[in-house]
């Protein structure tokens, strides 16, 4: 067990965060469940409907994870006073992970969903380029969930600049956590204000509520966690987040309490009705805090200690995490066809029947996609041009692939 001053026991030279893969799967299941509840009208039925309506919290989980996992390599390099990772390589890996399946799903949905027949070429362009949020009008059927992916892609693009903004200190080197905290807090306040104001704009006038600024607080939670984790990895020492991270039960009870408050009318309507500014702001704050406390013990607690952390690293949860992107991307197209095949009108029918049938088909499709399409494509994630390596056979290339003297089993990482 870790001790109060035994930081090295919980933070070795670096960490793998094995439980976070399963968390992606949990987020994807939340998104499917809330869409099934919305499309069957279940969100209007009692307190369970209130909980199901707020399972859009799965998007919060995705955004916090992205902020943490994608920012951490950049912040770790700053903490160690090393050259930062290649931005070109980072963007290439993000594009390779997101674009192929996304383009396939967009094509299938626009051609295969009867509700999308007759849409013009401009709809195709906006969907294929992640610019669908920057024009007024409804999003195409089977693709409405992609608003969050468009917002996440916007975050991918600005992430290197955000890291620079949070850490830049002229004439000073290294990672200064108080600077990160102060600037992240300022940006988060701006995000809360944006969300409160944008929420009152009718959706027919634009999608401002879904733009990146309103969700920066969620991404920033992950980035702040990444900054602390990177700092403590570079300079091991006791920290309050380590102590909190050992108490998974306490963190999750607090997070669940915050989420329960968000399930009440104080966080706005369950439907797509326009919320009041203060309702949208409260929901954003509650989701931000709940997301922070759900993820905190999985980032800073012992990696596999305890039954919950151990269970999250077992094969089934990890499998769900591996196929989570496919679940997210495919499920609404599948759900639409489940309504048609079962002869159920929209906003009616059995929530469990729609959810169960959608999950069954989506799991099969997402598993096949990951195994035979997504994972093979990722073999191309480290091309020489993206890594900035010299042509094969040069002296520089030989040095770059020489064994790391500290870790003889793996090649040195080129800087």
Buried (B, 14 or more C-beta within 10 A) or exposed (E): EBEEEEBEEBBEEEBEBBBBBBBBBBBBBBBBBBBBBBBBBBBBEEEEBBBBBBBBBBBBBBBBBBBBBBBBBBBBBBBBEEEBBBEEBBBBBBBBBBBBBBEBBBEBBBEEBEEBEEBEEEBBEBBBEBEBBBEEBEBBBBBEBBBBBBBBBBBBEEBBEBBEEBBEEEEEEEBBBEBBBEBBEEBBEBBBBBBBBBBBEEBEEBBBBBBBBBBBBBBBBBBBBBBBBBBBBBEBEEBEBBBBBBBBEEBBEBBEBBBBBBBEEEBBEBEEEBBEBEBBBBBBBBBBBBBBBBBBBBBBBBBEBBEBBEEBBEEEBBBBBBBBBBBBBBBBBBBBBBBEEEEBEEEEBBBEBBBEBBBEBBBEBBBEBBEEEBEEEEEEBEEEEBBEBBEEEEEEBEEBEEEEEEEEEEEBEBE
